[in-house]
Amino acid sequence: MGWITQARRRQINTKGRPMTIRRPGQSGGVTMQGYAPPAQASQIVNGMGSAPFVCQVMADALASYGHPAKDDTVQDGPKTYTLTDATPVYDGPTLCGWTLIAAGGESHDDTGSLV
């Protein structure tokens, strides 16, 4: 395991939180530990984040899921995001993680209804 993988794993395990990724139309999904840094002051307009949702995950967290793809959804607490891009992260020749870039952020209540 290279230093990039070790540093990434430390950051995600320390600062991350449980999230669920699923394919369009799928009810299940895979729970993963992901790290999404908070919006910076320059990205907040009228009290709302204007930047896309960016999440860092480890590749082994998605081993049973496969490669994330456009239109997959990420559930982060009460918010659901739709992937617009997924960029692989390499440690030398080894895939060690993914950077998930998403849009949306619709809030849902405990029943799954939009709020």
N, C-alpha and C positions, 0 to 999 in steps of 0.2 A: 504494500500500500504506500503510495507516494505522499509527499507532503501536501499536495493540493487536495487529495482525497481526505487526509487526516484533518486538515484545517476546515474543510467544508463540513465534514461529519460533526466536528466539535461545534461549529457555529449553528448548524441545523438542530443538533440535540440540545444545545443550551438555549437558543432563542426561538426555536420553532414551536409549532403547535399542530395538533392533529387536524388533518384535512381529508376530504374524500374526493377522488377523481373517478369519473364515470364516462362511458361512451354515450353519445346521443341516443335517447330512447331506452337506455338501460336503467333498471331500478336499483341494482346493487352498486357495485363499485369497489374500489380499493382504498382503504384508509392508509394514509402516509403521514409522515412527519414533514412539514414544510415550513420554510422561513420566508415570510413576506415582510420586508422592511417597511416601516411606516412612511407615509408621504412626507416629503420635505416641505418646509414653509413656502417655498416658491411654487410648489405644485398644488397648493390649496387655494381654491377660488370660492368665495362666498361660503366658507365653512365646509366645503366638499372637496375631496381629492380629485384632481383633474388628470392625474397621471394614470397610465394603465396599471393593472394589478400585476406585479412581478413576484414570482415565487420560486425559491430554490429548493430542490429535492434531491435525494440521493438516487442513483440508478437502481441500487438493490431494493429500494422501497417500491419500485415499479416493475420488479422482475416478473411477477405473475400477471401484470397488466399489459406489458409490452410498451412500445413507444407511444408517448402521448401525441395526439394529433389535433389539428384544427377542429373546432366545434365540440371537443370534449368539454365537460364541465368540471369545475373545481368548487366544492362546497367548503367554505371557510367560515365556521360558526353559522350565523344566520344568513350569510350572503353567498350567492351563487354567481360564479364568473364563467364566461365562455372563452375557451382558449382561442387565441388568434395566431399563436406561434409557440413552438417548443424547440428550444435550442439545446443540443447536447453539450455537455461539459466534459472535457477529456483531461486525464492525468497521464501525459505521455500518450501512448497508443490505446489506453484503457478508458472506456466510457465510465465516468464516476458519478455523473449526475445530470440533471436537466434544469434549465431555466424556463419556467412556464410563464408566458406572457398572455394576459387575458383582459377582456373588457367586460363591462356589465356591472355586477355588484348589486343585483336585486336582492332585497331582504325578504326572508320568509319567516313565518311564525312557526310554532311547534307543530302545526298540522301540515306544513308544506305550502300554505297559501301565501301568495305575494302580499307584502305589507306596504 
